[in-house]
Amino acid sequence: MLINLYDTEVPADGEIFQTLLHAKHLRIELIVSSEEPEERLYDQPHDEAVLLLDGCASLWIDGRVVALQPGDFLLIPARTPHKVIRTDPGTRWLAIHSEEKLC
């Protein structure tokens, strides 16, 4: 299966989530963000790693703000509250969710 990560259109608002790979304990998804991403607070029971491919983003992670630019890779341990607070339109990420501990 061939998928081009840049074929997904930029949403007018919120974010688009596209699962690229789903295995027993692992899920990899492409996220494409608008200028106004959802400000949903996540507190997941699994580790998550994100790789910012394009654009810029700021995340609130357990009380601190982390700015990301293309090429930045961030590991978010399970049960760490976090949310996206700002993105450039068209920001693209890879999110890796693992039920097995990543860190």
GUSE-198159 format. One record per residue: residue number from 0; residue in one letter; x, y, z of N, C-alpha, C in turn. Coordinates in steps of 0.05 Angstrom, whole numbers. Example, Ala and Ser with C-alpha at 12.3 -4.5 7.8 and 13.67 -1.06 7.14 Angstrom:
<atoms>
     n   res     n.px     n.py     n.pz    ca.px    ca.py    ca.pz     c.px     c.py     c.pz
     0     A      264     -114      156      246      -90      156      264      -66      156
     1     S      257      -45      142      273      -21      143      258        1      157
</atoms>
This chain:
<atoms>
     n   res     n.px     n.py     n.pz    ca.px    ca.py    ca.pz     c.px     c.py     c.pz
     0     M       17      -24        0        0        0        0       18       25        0
     1     L       13       43      -18       28       68      -21       10       91      -13
     2     I       19      108        6        5      131       15       23      155       13
     3     N       14      177        1       30      201        1       20      219       24
     4     L       37      226       43       29      241       66       21      269       60
     5     Y       26      278       36       19      306       28       -6      307       11
     6     D      -20      285        6      -44      285      -10      -69      293        6
     7     T      -68      290       32      -91      297       49      -94      328       50
     8     E     -118      337       43     -124      366       43     -124      377       71
     9     V     -119      403       73     -119      417       99     -148      423      106
    10     P     -157      415      130     -185      420      138     -189      450      144
    11     A     -214      459      141     -221      487      147     -219      492      177
    12     D     -225      472      193     -222      475      222     -217      447      234
    13     G     -207      447      258     -201      421      271     -178      407      258
    14     E     -179      381      259     -157      364      249     -168      340      235
    15     I     -153      329      216     -159      304      202     -140      283      213
    16     F     -150      260      221     -134      238      230     -137      215      210
    17     Q     -115      205      200     -116      182      181      -97      160      191
    18     T     -108      137      197      -92      115      207      -76      104      183
    19     L      -50      103      186      -32       92      166      -25       63      171
    20     L      -23       56      196      -16       28      204      -28       22      231
    21     H      -41       -1      233      -52      -10      258      -45      -39      263
    22     A      -29      -44      283      -21      -71      290      -31      -76      319
    23     K      -24      -99      329      -34     -108      355      -31      -87      377
    24     H       -7      -76      381       -2      -57      403        8      -30      392
    25     L        4      -25      366       16       -1      354       -3       11      334
    26     R       -5       38      334      -21       52      314       -5       76      305
    27     I       -2       80      279       12      103      268       -9      119      252
    28     E      -11      145      258      -31      160      243      -19      186      233
    29     L      -30      195      211      -23      222      200      -44      241      211
    30     I      -35      264      221      -53      285      230      -47      310      213
    31     V      -68      321      202      -66      347      187      -83      367      202
    32     S      -70      389      210      -84      409      227      -91      434      211
    33     S     -113      446      219     -121      472      209     -108      494      226
    34     E     -115      518      220     -105      540      237     -118      540      264
    35     E     -141      526      267     -155      525      292     -159      496      300
    36     P     -139      483      311     -141      455      319     -160      453      343
    37     E     -170      428      347     -187      423      370     -170      427      395
    38     E     -182      440      415     -167      444      441     -176      422      460
    39     R     -177      398      451     -184      375      468     -161      367      486
    40     L     -167      362      511     -147      353      530     -145      323      528
    41     Y     -121      313      523     -116      284      522     -102      275      547
    42     D     -110      252      557      -97      239      580      -99      209      574
    43     Q      -82      200      557      -84      173      545      -71      151      562
    44     P      -81      127      561      -70      105      577      -45       93      564
    45     H      -36      104      542      -13       93      527        7      115      520
    46     D       31      107      515       52      126      506       45      136      478
    47     E       53      160      472       49      172      445       75      187      437
    48     A       84      183      413      106      198      402       96      213      378
    49     V      104      238      375       96      254      352      121      264      337
    50     L      119      264      311      140      275      294      127      296      277
    51     L      136      321      280      125      343      264      139      343      237
    52     L      123      340      216      134      339      188      135      366      175
    53     D      113      381      177      110      408      165       95      426      183
    54     G      101      452      181       87      472      197      100      476      224
    55     C       85      489      242       94      494      269       70      489      288
    56     A       76      482      312       55      476      331       65      482      359
    57     S       46      489      377       51      491      405       33      472      420
    58     L       44      457      439       29      439      455       31      447      484
    59     W        9      444      498        9      446      527       12      418      538
    60     I       33      413      553       39      387      564       43      389      594
    61     D       23      380      608       25      378      638       35      404      650
    62     G       24      427      641       30      453      653       52      469      639
    63     R       64      458      619       85      474      605       78      475      575
    64     V       88      495      561       83      498      532      109      489      518
    65     V      105      472      498      127      463      481      122      471      453
    66     A      140      485      441      138      494      412      153      473      395
    67     L      139      465      373      151      445      355      154      457      327
    68     Q      175      449      314      180      457      286      186      432      270
    69     P      187      434      243      192      410      227      217      395      236
    70     G      213      369      238      235      351      247      235      345      276
    71     D      220      360      292      219      355      321      204      329      327
    72     F      215      313      345      204      288      354      200      290      384
    73     L      176      284      393      169      287      421      155      262      432
    74     L      165      252      454      152      229      467      135      239      490
    75     I      110      231      490       91      238      511       83      213      526
    76     P       93      210      551       88      185      566       58      182      572
    77     A       49      158      576       22      152      584       14      169      608
    78     R      -12      176      608      -24      191      630      -12      219      634
    79     T       -1      230      613        9      258      614      -12      276      600
    80     P      -25      293      615      -45      310      603      -32      329      582
    81     H      -45      331      558      -34      348      537      -55      356      518
    82     K      -50      379      504      -68      388      483      -53      406      464
    83     V      -63      407      440      -52      425      419      -64      453      424
    84     I      -48      473      426      -59      500      431      -55      519      407
    85     R      -37      512      388      -34      528      364      -21      512      342
    86     T      -30      517      317      -16      505      295      -17      524      271
    87     D        2      521      253        0      534      227      -20      518      211
    88     P      -35      531      193      -52      515      175      -36      496      158
    89     G      -44      471      157      -29      452      142       -7      437      157
    90     T       -6      442      183       14      428      199        9      398      196
    91     R       30      382      191       27      353      188       45      339      208
    92     W       34      319      220       47      304      241       44      274      236
    93     L       63      259      246       59      230      249       56      225      279
    94     A       36      211      287       32      204      315       34      174      317
    95     I       50      165      336       55      137      341       44      130      369
    96     H       23      113      369       11      105      395       19       77      400
    97     S       28       72      424       37       45      432       26       36      459
    98     E       13       13      459        3        2      484       26       -9      501
    99     E       49      -14      488       73      -22      502       89        3      508
   100     K      103        3      530      117       27      539      139       34      519
   101     L      140       60      511      160       69      492      185       81      506
   102     C      180       91      531      203      103      544      211       88      569
</atoms>
